Amino acid sequence: MATTRLALAPLLLIAAVLLFTETTAQPTAPAPGPAGPINLTQILEKGGQFTKFMHLLNITQVGAQVNIQLNSSSEGMTVFAPTDNAFQNLEPGTLNKLTADEQVKLILYHVSPKYYSLDDLLSVSNPVRTQASGRDNGVYGLNFTGEANQVNVSTGYVETRISNALRQQRPLAVYVVDMVLLPGEMFGENKLSPIAPAPKSPSSGVSDDSNSTKKAAASPSDKSGSGERKAGLGFGIGLVVLCLKFIF
């Protein structure tokens, strides 16, 4: 029996060595590669109700700008995405009345050049700047209020709530809004008035007025001169008559 154990001992040792070698020789799982670039359009596509917003992001080139800035800026970005229903609830012709530049401003107004979580928006200092700016380079801002998990956003013209978060992870936050954010600077009472046309040269009007004035001024003078001539003529005739009386 002892002889059998001694004979098996080397075999067991060899088996243990082979098992350990096989275990350690197994390749480890490869580390996950770096995440690909963030694409705003892909995030909206997964949401499934942002066809109109994606279309406007495309034709205004704002979507491409956002993707570039996301992958080159350390500040991150925040996008407020109106649903298709939000666009359908606009007054008919609202978008068609906008020029190409105004459409760009409208979409840029839905983008903030900084990452904000929902908690950040509850405590942020208003107004929060957006990518849109006016003719005088004044930045269009958004105002945020709320409590607990509800956050409201106001443009000064419309107010709605953030209903959902499609993404809330640095460097990009994408929040769903139930209304199109129409900036007060473009749609409200304080909207910029169109540039007034340059006033016409007053030369012709002044000339006419001055001529009229001259004519008006000349008219009394003419009458005065005529009266003086008549008075002088009458005096001369009277003097002649008086002299004739003395002679005859």
C-alpha positions in Angstrom: 0.0 0.0 0.0 2.8 2.4 0.9 4.5 1.5 -2.3 1.4 2.3 -4.3 1.1 5.8 -2.7 4.7 6.5 -3.4 4.2 5.5 -7.0 1.2 7.8 -7.4 2.8 10.8 -5.7 4.9 11.9 -8.7 1.8 11.5 -11.0 -0.3 13.7 -8.7 2.4 16.3 -8.5 2.7 16.4 -12.3 -1.1 16.7 -12.7 -1.2 19.6 -10.3 1.6 21.4 -12.1 -0.2 20.9 -15.5 -3.5 22.1 -14.1 -1.9 25.3 -12.6 0.0 26.0 -15.8 -3.2 25.7 -17.9 -5.1 28.0 -15.6 -2.5 30.7 -15.6 -2.0 30.4 -19.3 -5.6 31.3 -20.2 -5.7 34.8 -21.8 -7.3 37.5 -19.8 -10.3 39.4 -21.2 -9.3 42.5 -23.2 -9.9 45.8 -21.6 -12.8 47.7 -23.1 -11.7 50.2 -25.7 -12.3 53.9 -25.4 -15.9 55.1 -26.0 -16.6 56.4 -29.5 -17.4 60.1 -30.1 -20.8 61.3 -28.8 -23.4 61.9 -31.5 -26.4 64.0 -30.7 -28.5 62.7 -33.6 -28.1 59.1 -32.5 -29.2 60.0 -29.0 -32.4 61.7 -30.4 -33.1 58.8 -32.7 -33.2 56.4 -29.8 -35.7 58.7 -28.1 -38.0 58.2 -31.1 -40.1 61.4 -31.0 -37.7 64.1 -32.3 -38.0 63.9 -36.1 -38.6 67.6 -36.6 -35.9 68.7 -34.2 -33.4 66.4 -35.9 -34.4 67.9 -39.3 -33.8 71.4 -38.0 -30.5 70.4 -36.4 -29.5 69.1 -39.8 -30.5 71.9 -42.1 -29.1 74.6 -39.8 -25.9 72.7 -39.3 -26.3 73.1 -35.5 -26.2 69.4 -34.9 -22.7 69.2 -36.6 -21.5 72.1 -34.5 -22.7 70.5 -31.3 -20.9 67.2 -32.1 -17.7 69.1 -32.8 -17.8 71.1 -29.6 -18.7 68.0 -27.6 -15.5 66.3 -28.6 -13.3 69.4 -28.3 -14.6 71.3 -25.2 -14.1 70.6 -21.6 -17.2 72.5 -20.5 -19.7 70.0 -22.0 -23.1 71.0 -23.4 -26.8 70.8 -22.6 -29.5 70.4 -25.2 -33.2 70.9 -24.7 -35.0 68.8 -27.2 -38.6 69.7 -28.2 -40.8 66.7 -29.1 -42.6 66.4 -32.4 -45.9 67.3 -30.6 -44.2 70.5 -29.4 -43.7 71.6 -33.0 -47.2 70.5 -34.0 -48.6 72.8 -31.2 -47.0 75.9 -32.7 -49.2 78.3 -34.5 -49.4 77.5 -38.2 -46.7 79.1 -40.2 -44.5 80.0 -37.2 -41.4 78.4 -38.6 -42.1 79.4 -42.2 -42.1 83.0 -41.2 -38.5 82.8 -40.0 -35.6 83.6 -42.1 -32.7 81.1 -42.4 -30.7 83.1 -39.9 -33.6 83.2 -37.5 -34.1 79.4 -37.7 -30.4 79.0 -36.8 -30.9 81.3 -33.8 -34.0 79.3 -32.7 -32.2 76.0 -32.7 -29.1 77.5 -31.1 -31.4 78.8 -28.3 -32.0 75.1 -27.4 -28.3 74.6 -26.7 -26.3 75.7 -23.8 -22.5 75.7 -24.1 -22.1 74.0 -20.7 -23.1 70.7 -19.0 -25.9 71.0 -16.5 -27.4 68.2 -14.4 -31.0 68.6 -13.3 -29.7 69.5 -9.8 -27.5 72.1 -11.4 -30.5 73.7 -13.1 -32.3 74.0 -9.8 -29.5 76.1 -8.3 -28.0 77.8 -11.3 -27.8 81.6 -11.5 -30.4 82.9 -14.0 -30.4 83.6 -16.9 -28.4 80.6 -18.3 -26.7 81.6 -21.5 -27.4 79.7 -24.7 -25.6 79.5 -28.1 -28.0 82.1 -29.6 -27.2 85.8 -29.7 -28.9 88.9 -31.1 -28.0 91.5 -33.6 -25.9 93.4 -31.0 -24.2 90.1 -29.9 -26.3 90.0 -26.8 -26.7 86.5 -25.6 -30.2 84.9 -25.4 -30.8 83.3 -22.0 -33.1 80.8 -20.3 -34.5 81.0 -16.7 -34.9 77.9 -14.6 -37.1 77.3 -11.5 -38.5 74.3 -9.7 -38.2 72.0 -6.8 -37.5 68.3 -6.0 -37.4 66.5 -9.4 -39.4 69.1 -11.4 -37.5 71.7 -13.3 -39.3 74.5 -15.3 -37.7 76.5 -18.1 -38.8 79.9 -19.2 -37.9 82.0 -22.2 -39.7 85.1 -21.1 -42.3 84.2 -23.8 -43.2 80.6 -23.1 -42.7 78.4 -20.0 -42.6 74.6 -19.9 -41.2 71.8 -17.8 -38.4 69.4 -18.4 -40.3 66.1 -18.7 -37.4 63.6 -19.1 -33.7 63.2 -19.6 -32.5 61.3 -22.7 -28.9 61.6 -21.4 -27.5 63.0 -18.2 -23.8 62.2 -18.2 -20.8 64.4 -18.9 -20.1 65.9 -21.3 -23.6 66.0 -22.6 -27.1 66.3 -21.1 -30.2 66.0 -23.3 -33.5 67.0 -21.8 -37.0 66.6 -23.3 -39.2 69.7 -23.3 -42.9 69.7 -24.2 -42.8 73.1 -25.9 -40.6 74.7 -28.5 -38.5 77.3 -26.6 -39.4 80.5 -28.4 -37.0 83.3 -27.3 -38.7 86.5 -26.1 -36.1 88.5 -28.1 -37.6 87.1 -31.3 -41.3 86.5 -30.4 -42.1 88.5 -27.3 -43.0 92.2 -26.7 -39.3 93.0 -26.3 -38.4 91.6 -29.7 -36.0 93.6 -31.8 -37.7 95.9 -34.3 -36.6 95.7 -37.9 -34.0 98.3 -38.9 -35.8 101.4 -40.0 -35.0 102.7 -43.5 -32.7 105.7 -43.7 -34.6 109.0 -43.7 -34.9 110.7 -47.1 -32.8 113.7 -47.8 -34.7 116.8 -46.7 -33.1 119.0 -49.3 -36.1 118.9 -51.7 -38.6 119.5 -48.9 -36.6 122.4 -47.4 -36.2 123.9 -50.8 -39.9 123.9 -51.5 -40.6 125.2 -48.0 -38.1 128.0 -48.4 -39.4 128.9 -51.8 -42.9 129.0 -50.3 -41.6 131.1 -47.5 -39.9 133.4 -49.9 -43.1 133.7 -51.9 -45.1 134.3 -48.8 -42.6 136.9 -47.6 -42.4 138.6 -51.0 -46.2 138.9 -51.3 -46.7 141.4 -48.5 -43.7 143.4 -49.8 -45.2 143.6 -53.2 -48.5 144.8 -51.8 -46.7 147.3 -49.7 -44.8 148.7 -52.6 -47.9 149.0 -54.7 -49.7 150.9 -51.9 -46.7 153.3 -51.6 -46.8 154.0 -55.3 -50.5 154.7 -55.3 -50.1 157.0 -52.3 -47.3 158.9 -54.0 -49.3 159.3 -57.2 -52.3 160.7 -55.3 -50.2 163.2 -53.4 -48.6 164.5 -56.7 -52.0 165.0 -58.3 -53.3 166.8 -55.3 -50.3 169.1 -55.3 -50.8 170.0 -59.0 -54.5 170.8 -58.4 -53.6 173.1 -55.5 -51.0 175.0 -57.5 -53.5 175.5 -60.4 -56.0 177.0 -57.9 -53.5 179.6 -56.8 -52.5 180.5 -60.4 -56.1 180.9 -61.6 
